Amino acid sequence: MVGAATPHFVVLPDHESAAEAARRLPPGTESVLTHRSGRPWVAGRLVPGQVVVAEHGGTRLAVIGHSDVTEARLAEAAARVRAPRDLDRLGTTWAGSFHLVAHVGDRLHIQGSASGLRRVFHGRLDGLAFAADRADVLAALLGASLDRTALALRLLPSLPHPLADRTPWRNVTAVPPGTRLVLSPDGRHQTTARWWQAPEPVLSLEEGATELARALEAAVRARTRDTGTVTLDLSGGLDSTSLTMLAARERPGLTAFTMDNPDDADDDLHWAQKAAAHLPQMRHVVYPSHDLPGFFGGFFGADGSLLPLDALPDEPAVALSSAPRIRAVRDKAVAHGSRLHIDGFGGDQLLTGHPAYDHDLLRSRPLLALKRLRTLRALAGPAGGPAVPLRDLLDGRSYGSWLATEADALTRNSPAGPRRSSVFAWGGALQVPGWLTPEARHLIGEALRQTARTAHPLAPTRGRHGDLLEIQSVGRMIRQHHQLVDTTEFTQSSPFLDDRVLHVCLAVRPEQRATPWEFKPLIKTALAGVLPRELLTRRTKGDGGRIAAESFEKHRRELAGLFDSSHLAELGLVDPAPLRELFRRPYSARHHERTMPATLACELWIRTAQRPQPESQER
């Protein structure tokens, strides 16, 4: 499912049969690194300038992606590596977002990022282990088939840890974020090892702000130094505005884009223009939202048939519902000569903190926790709903017990409607769409129950677990978004999801990183001397609801037609009748719920996943 210019790479074992398997890699794949035997070690189609290689003695290192590492710095690092544990610090030493591939001693090491924005997958063929940064590329190489249980799970709008890491392919396994894959060079043996742990949250707000300012400055500098034309997303929010202000200091004359949403409730443009007024050397391009395809538009030809879907994410992604729209934004940047586009994605998750921290705080500092909860209740006002039930705050169930309870509730005989969810739980209440078949419900229930028997949370406390879960969730979502637009000539980048930035934010005491009395105090303190004073007062955020409603109304009959010959129905996972009925109705809250977009994304994705792929060229 990769496009003709989609970046990717595969790590091949040092074995004669690996060369034969490599013929199934996408056309245009080239050998990047070789084993000492001369056989291909890393093969792929990579972005020029985003590969740095160095070696010292028996140690070889390769950094793939955006980073500030040079060949000289990488060679110095290789000289200091004495054992695999010496690789651990490299992910947060260098600025940027990248994969690290290493040969240390008698083992190969492949790692992505702690946020999950960069992933590693592995699988076996004829007893040999292969690895890749894309699940679909690896699935094609291994001849892997689709996993019905994994597809059934993807019909849920959200998945608990660790089921969210399950790939849609049999024999293709995801390495958890913060963990590296370790292989013997011949591919016979494999294991995994943690290279990153969330830091202890011991920094004060002021200490963390100083470190965050340095980390963001380095992150922006790594992307703007030698990458040709750089453009930026300037939404008007604190996150994208912060990056734009930093980038403008590094390279005056950059171009920033803002979408003008006709919704009166969306004041993004107002705030973006305030920021742009402080950057006279920056070119500010404003375009109307109706210049782009709608959220559900651009999929059908004049005759109403579904257009070919190319260069898709390697897993079902809600971003598919607006793929033509996302690519149209990319095309605007490319038309201005952009090779790299910087966005502010991930800032919300890093800078706001998870509400479950108040559940933790109640046990360590109960008076402060109660004060925070009273303030949050007062800020919500009369529309905020009832007070937090005491049982939510006192709930002390283990992660496995909570997950088992969710599995039982999710798989009752009758389809579950919207269920009550507590922000203080280990996760949100799982929702099952009413159009799932009994077989799909059974597959989901069995997967949940099996997972509950052995699952462990991402952290011992609910707040830290919730933080990591949200960060990995947005890492996965933005990875999918980037896969829709990235080519060897253009890439999109999200500095807030850099490991170094992530590490700094999580090192700040959670009760200071997020408070009911201030919005994103960490970034405001970090960039107090960079951000315009008036932008520090913004508390609003646009949601695009009006555009979604208008576009759905325009295309709902075409979307309903997808379920006249549903591939998900052929797999026995959905009953298409209630879906067709849902799409034939005018837009309402039911369509805005995430169950519908998740199912639509799966249907769109699987139609391409099951489509015959072009034959690869022999190398």
LUMNUTOR-500033 format. One line per field, with one value per residue (C-alpha): residue in one letter; x, y, z. Coordinates in steps of 0.1 Angstrom, whole numbers, always signed. Layout:
N
type [A	...]
x [X	...]
y [Y	...]
z [Z	...]
// end
This chain:
619
type [M	V	G	A	A	T	P	H	F	V	V	L	P	D	H	E	S	A	A	E	A	A	R	R	L	P	P	G	T	E	S	V	L	T	H	R	S	G	R	P	W	V	A	G	R	L	V	P	G	Q	V	V	V	A	E	H	G	G	T	R	L	A	V	I	G	H	S	D	V	T	E	A	R	L	A	E	A	A	A	R	V	R	A	P	R	D	L	D	R	L	G	T	T	W	A	G	S	F	H	L	V	A	H	V	G	D	R	L	H	I	Q	G	S	A	S	G	L	R	R	V	F	H	G	R	L	D	G	L	A	F	A	A	D	R	A	D	V	L	A	A	L	L	G	A	S	L	D	R	T	A	L	A	L	R	L	L	P	S	L	P	H	P	L	A	D	R	T	P	W	R	N	V	T	A	V	P	P	G	T	R	L	V	L	S	P	D	G	R	H	Q	T	T	A	R	W	W	Q	A	P	E	P	V	L	S	L	E	E	G	A	T	E	L	A	R	A	L	E	A	A	V	R	A	R	T	R	D	T	G	T	V	T	L	D	L	S	G	G	L	D	S	T	S	L	T	M	L	A	A	R	E	R	P	G	L	T	A	F	T	M	D	N	P	D	D	A	D	D	D	L	H	W	A	Q	K	A	A	A	H	L	P	Q	M	R	H	V	V	Y	P	S	H	D	L	P	G	F	F	G	G	F	F	G	A	D	G	S	L	L	P	L	D	A	L	P	D	E	P	A	V	A	L	S	S	A	P	R	I	R	A	V	R	D	K	A	V	A	H	G	S	R	L	H	I	D	G	F	G	G	D	Q	L	L	T	G	H	P	A	Y	D	H	D	L	L	R	S	R	P	L	L	A	L	K	R	L	R	T	L	R	A	L	A	G	P	A	G	G	P	A	V	P	L	R	D	L	L	D	G	R	S	Y	G	S	W	L	A	T	E	A	D	A	L	T	R	N	S	P	A	G	P	R	R	S	S	V	F	A	W	G	G	A	L	Q	V	P	G	W	L	T	P	E	A	R	H	L	I	G	E	A	L	R	Q	T	A	R	T	A	H	P	L	A	P	T	R	G	R	H	G	D	L	L	E	I	Q	S	V	G	R	M	I	R	Q	H	H	Q	L	V	D	T	T	E	F	T	Q	S	S	P	F	L	D	D	R	V	L	H	V	C	L	A	V	R	P	E	Q	R	A	T	P	W	E	F	K	P	L	I	K	T	A	L	A	G	V	L	P	R	E	L	L	T	R	R	T	K	G	D	G	G	R	I	A	A	E	S	F	E	K	H	R	R	E	L	A	G	L	F	D	S	S	H	L	A	E	L	G	L	V	D	P	A	P	L	R	E	L	F	R	R	P	Y	S	A	R	H	H	E	R	T	M	P	A	T	L	A	C	E	L	W	I	R	T	A	Q	R	P	Q	P	E	S	Q	E	R]
x [+0	+30	+30	+57	+76	+67	+97	+104	+132	+137	+164	+175	+193	+228	+216	+215	+178	+172	+183	+155	+129	+141	+127	+92	+101	+84	+98	+126	+139	+177	+204	+214	+238	+254	+265	+302	+295	+284	+248	+221	+215	+192	+173	+147	+136	+147	+145	+178	+197	+179	+204	+236	+260	+292	+313	+341	+357	+330	+302	+281	+254	+227	+203	+173	+150	+151	+180	+208	+234	+263	+287	+313	+290	+277	+313	+321	+290	+300	+334	+318	+295	+309	+277	+241	+230	+252	+227	+199	+208	+211	+174	+172	+207	+200	+173	+148	+127	+145	+151	+184	+198	+230	+254	+270	+290	+272	+237	+217	+195	+166	+146	+119	+107	+92	+61	+53	+56	+84	+77	+95	+78	+92	+82	+97	+101	+117	+129	+147	+137	+131	+123	+108	+94	+61	+39	+25	+60	+69	+36	+42	+78	+66	+35	+14	-24	-49	-58	-96	-94	-72	-96	-125	-106	-100	-138	-137	-132	-104	-83	-67	-31	-15	-42	-37	-2	-17	-11	-37	-14	-6	+31	+38	+44	+49	+78	+63	+73	+104	+116	+142	+143	+175	+185	+214	+229	+218	+182	+180	+175	+156	+145	+135	+149	+137	+158	+135	+117	+95	+115	+106	+85	+108	+113	+96	+77	+105	+132	+111	+104	+141	+147	+117	+128	+162	+146	+122	+149	+171	+141	+133	+170	+174	+147	+155	+192	+198	+164	+157	+124	+105	+69	+49	+13	+2	-32	-32	-29	-1	+16	+20	+25	+54	+71	+65	+81	+111	+115	+113	+142	+163	+154	+136	+115	+97	+61	+33	-2	-35	-69	-98	-128	-162	-175	-181	-172	-137	-113	-81	-75	-78	-51	-29	-30	-20	+11	+20	+19	+50	+69	+71	+97	+75	+51	+16	-6	-43	-67	-104	-113	-136	-105	-100	-121	-145	-138	-156	-150	-126	-131	-155	-153	-179	-197	-199	-173	-146	-113	-81	-66	-28	+0	-22	-12	+0	-30	-67	-67	-95	-74	-85	-119	-101	-72	-79	-82	-50	-32	-46	-30	+2	-1	-4	+29	+46	+33	+54	+85	+83	+104	+95	+64	+63	+31	+22	+6	+13	+15	-20	-11	+23	+13	-20	-15	-40	-70	-62	-33	-59	-67	-30	-28	-57	-35	-4	-17	-54	-60	-45	-64	-97	-89	-82	-114	-135	-120	-125	-162	-166	-150	-174	-204	-240	-234	-205	-228	-229	-200	-174	-188	-168	-165	-144	-119	-118	-116	-84	-88	-57	-53	-61	-93	-104	-97	-116	-146	-146	-144	-175	-194	-184	-195	-229	-256	-271	-251	-238	-250	-229	-215	-205	-168	-146	-115	-100	-102	-73	-89	-122	-152	-150	-178	-189	-208	-243	-236	-209	-218	-220	-188	-170	-181	-169	-135	-132	-143	-118	-90	-98	-102	-69	-51	-66	-50	-14	-17	+3	-3	+22	+30	+21	-2	-32	-21	+12	-4	-30	-3	+17	-14	-25	+10	+13	-22	-15	+19	+0	-25	+1	+22	-8	-13	+23	+21	-7	+15	+52	+73	+110	+106	+83	+79	+58	+73	+59	+86	+65	+67	+105	+119	+139	+109	+87	+112	+115	+77	+72	+100	+79	+57	+23	+4	+25	+25	-13	-35	-71	-59	-38	-38	-6	+16	+47	+49	+39	+67	+92	+86	+76	+102	+93	+55	+36	+20	-16	-14	-8	-45	-61	-83	-104	-99	-117	-131	-142	-176	-195	-172	-177	-215	-216	-193	-211	-244	-228	-214	-235	-253	-220	-207	-238	-231	-197	-217	-237	-206	-188	-155	-160	-193	-176	-153	-183	-174	-203	-239	-241	-278	-276	-246	-264	-293	-269	-253	-287	-297	-288	-257	-262	-244	-245	-223	-199	-193	-160	-177	-187	-154	-135	-157	-155	-117	-115	-137	-117	-84	-93	-104	-68	-52	-69	-62	-34	-1	+22	+50	+83	+114	+142	+174]
y [+0	+23	+49	+53	+77	+66	+65	+32	+9	-28	-45	-78	-107	-116	-148	-159	-163	-127	-115	-136	-123	-87	-90	-86	-51	-21	-9	+16	+1	+4	-10	+16	-3	-37	-64	-70	-100	-76	-87	-60	-50	-19	-15	+12	+43	+72	+109	+125	+141	+121	+93	+96	+67	+62	+34	+28	-5	-31	-6	+8	+34	+47	+75	+77	+108	+144	+150	+174	+146	+150	+123	+136	+135	+101	+88	+102	+84	+51	+54	+56	+26	-3	-22	-21	-1	+27	+31	+40	+77	+85	+88	+118	+131	+143	+167	+154	+124	+94	+57	+43	+12	-2	-31	-36	-67	-97	-81	-57	-31	-12	+13	+40	+67	+68	+85	+58	+83	+62	+24	-8	-40	-75	-109	-142	-159	-193	-190	-157	-124	-93	-58	-26	+8	+1	-29	-31	-33	-60	-79	-78	-91	-119	-127	-121	-122	-99	-107	-107	-103	-72	-57	-63	-45	-16	-11	+2	+40	+35	+5	-1	-9	-31	-40	-7	-21	-51	-48	-58	-84	-120	-126	-88	-77	-41	-33	-13	+24	+30	-6	-18	-49	-70	-95	-118	-108	-140	-134	-167	-151	-121	-104	-69	-45	-13	+17	+45	+49	+78	+101	+108	+140	+160	+193	+224	+244	+269	+242	+223	+255	+262	+227	+228	+260	+245	+213	+231	+255	+225	+206	+235	+242	+205	+209	+243	+242	+224	+211	+235	+254	+250	+258	+259	+254	+285	+276	+304	+280	+281	+250	+258	+295	+286	+266	+293	+320	+298	+289	+325	+333	+306	+313	+346	+346	+313	+307	+299	+287	+293	+280	+304	+285	+302	+289	+319	+298	+292	+321	+305	+330	+359	+346	+335	+370	+384	+362	+369	+407	+401	+384	+410	+389	+358	+352	+344	+325	+324	+302	+295	+260	+255	+255	+220	+188	+182	+157	+130	+143	+136	+98	+94	+100	+117	+84	+79	+51	+50	+64	+44	+49	+50	+57	+48	+44	+9	+4	+16	+53	+78	+103	+83	+100	+133	+119	+141	+171	+164	+159	+192	+210	+192	+203	+240	+237	+220	+247	+271	+249	+232	+202	+201	+212	+217	+213	+216	+182	+165	+197	+193	+158	+169	+203	+196	+164	+136	+142	+109	+127	+140	+104	+99	+133	+124	+96	+117	+153	+150	+186	+199	+173	+183	+220	+212	+192	+220	+245	+222	+218	+256	+262	+237	+257	+245	+226	+207	+178	+162	+162	+135	+103	+93	+58	+70	+87	+57	+31	+11	-18	-31	-26	-62	-61	-29	-44	-76	-56	-36	-69	-83	-50	-48	-83	-87	-103	-69	-42	-17	+19	+48	+38	+60	+68	+82	+103	+87	+52	+33	+43	+54	+31	+9	+15	-12	-1	-15	-28	-53	-89	-114	-130	-97	-91	-126	-120	-87	-102	-131	-107	-84	-113	-129	-96	-89	-120	-108	-70	-45	-7	+16	+30	+21	+51	+61	+96	+86	+56	+79	+104	+77	+62	+96	+104	+70	+74	+108	+94	+67	+92	+116	+88	+78	+114	+118	+85	+101	+129	+120	+113	+113	+149	+162	+153	+166	+169	+172	+185	+182	+144	+143	+121	+149	+172	+144	+135	+171	+176	+143	+153	+182	+177	+169	+192	+221	+211	+212	+232	+243	+279	+283	+270	+253	+270	+251	+264	+299	+300	+283	+308	+339	+359	+346	+344	+377	+387	+388	+352	+340	+348	+325	+296	+287	+260	+254	+219	+219	+206	+228	+217	+181	+184	+202	+177	+147	+160	+164	+129	+107	+89	+79	+68	+47	+30	+17	-7	-21	-42	-39	-57	-57	-75	-101	-108	-113	-83	-58	-58	-32	-25	-2	+15	+23	+37	+58	+73	+81	+103	+140	+147	+145	+137	+100	+107	+128	+99	+81	+47	+58	+73	+42	+19	+41	+42	+4	-1	+24	+9	-28	-22	-12	-37	-65	-51	-68	-49	-42	-66	-54	-50	-74	-59]
z [+0	-2	-29	-56	-34	+1	+25	+42	+53	+61	+82	+66	+82	+70	+52	+16	+15	+26	-9	-24	+0	-7	-43	-27	-14	-31	-64	-60	-28	-26	-4	+21	+44	+39	+64	+65	+43	+16	+18	+23	+59	+56	+24	+17	+0	+23	+23	+10	+38	+65	+69	+89	+93	+113	+128	+152	+156	+157	+163	+135	+139	+115	+123	+100	+102	+114	+138	+146	+146	+122	+110	+134	+164	+154	+151	+186	+199	+183	+199	+233	+229	+248	+254	+243	+273	+260	+232	+257	+262	+225	+219	+242	+236	+201	+190	+164	+156	+142	+141	+154	+138	+154	+152	+186	+194	+180	+179	+158	+175	+159	+178	+170	+193	+228	+216	+190	+162	+147	+150	+145	+133	+131	+117	+106	+72	+69	+105	+99	+116	+95	+107	+91	+100	+82	+90	+54	+38	+62	+56	+18	+23	+46	+26	+57	+57	+74	+110	+114	+152	+148	+123	+146	+174	+151	+148	+184	+185	+211	+223	+257	+261	+248	+222	+203	+193	+176	+138	+113	+98	+110	+117	+119	+155	+167	+191	+220	+221	+241	+234	+209	+188	+192	+166	+158	+125	+109	+120	+139	+174	+186	+218	+229	+255	+271	+261	+275	+308	+317	+340	+376	+377	+400	+381	+392	+366	+363	+360	+334	+314	+311	+298	+275	+259	+251	+238	+215	+202	+193	+178	+155	+147	+136	+111	+97	+93	+59	+47	+18	+19	+52	+58	+90	+103	+121	+136	+161	+191	+216	+202	+165	+173	+196	+169	+143	+165	+172	+135	+124	+148	+132	+95	+87	+56	+62	+50	+75	+66	+83	+73	+75	+89	+82	+115	+138	+168	+154	+161	+149	+122	+146	+168	+139	+125	+159	+159	+123	+130	+152	+123	+95	+76	+75	+46	+61	+37	+46	+26	+30	+42	+12	-10	+3	-1	+28	+56	+37	+2	-27	-26	-55	-92	-114	-118	-80	-80	-53	-66	-61	-27	-28	-3	+27	+64	+73	+95	+96	+105	+112	+92	+61	+63	+54	+33	+2	+25	+43	+10	-4	+25	+17	-19	-9	+10	-19	-43	-22	-27	+7	+14	+52	+69	+107	+127	+164	+168	+202	+222	+238	+252	+265	+280	+296	+316	+322	+345	+363	+381	+405	+414	+422	+440	+463	+477	+482	+487	+494	+503	+471	+451	+466	+460	+423	+419	+434	+411	+380	+391	+394	+360	+344	+356	+355	+323	+338	+350	+384	+408	+404	+420	+451	+439	+409	+432	+456	+429	+435	+410	+393	+356	+348	+369	+352	+317	+326	+337	+305	+285	+303	+298	+261	+252	+267	+246	+234	+218	+243	+240	+252	+286	+315	+314	+343	+336	+367	+354	+337	+304	+288	+288	+257	+231	+207	+175	+172	+137	+148	+142	+170	+156	+157	+193	+202	+187	+205	+238	+236	+228	+257	+282	+271	+274	+309	+323	+317	+309	+329	+328	+312	+347	+383	+388	+367	+360	+345	+327	+312	+301	+284	+268	+254	+241	+224	+210	+195	+183	+164	+150	+138	+123	+103	+92	+81	+62	+41	+29	+33	+2	-5	-16	+12	+48	+77	+112	+147	+171	+202	+198	+198	+225	+240	+243	+256	+282	+295	+298	+317	+341	+354	+385	+370	+395	+381	+345	+344	+368	+368	+373	+341	+305	+295	+320	+310	+275	+285	+311	+287	+259	+279	+261	+226	+225	+220	+253	+239	+227	+263	+271	+245	+259	+229	+203	+169	+162	+126	+134	+109	+80	+89	+89	+56	+39	+53	+40	+5	+4	+27	-1	-17	+17	+22	-11	+2	+24	-4	-11	+22	+26	+63	+58	+36	+65	+88	+110	+104	+95	+66	+70	+101	+86	+53	+74	+94	+63	+48	+77	+80	+101	+139	+171	+162	+132	+152	+176	+169	+162	+127	+116	+129	+109	+78	+81	+83	+53	+32	+44	+38	+2	-6	+17	-2	-36	-56	-54	-83	-88	-73	-95	-90	-75]
// end
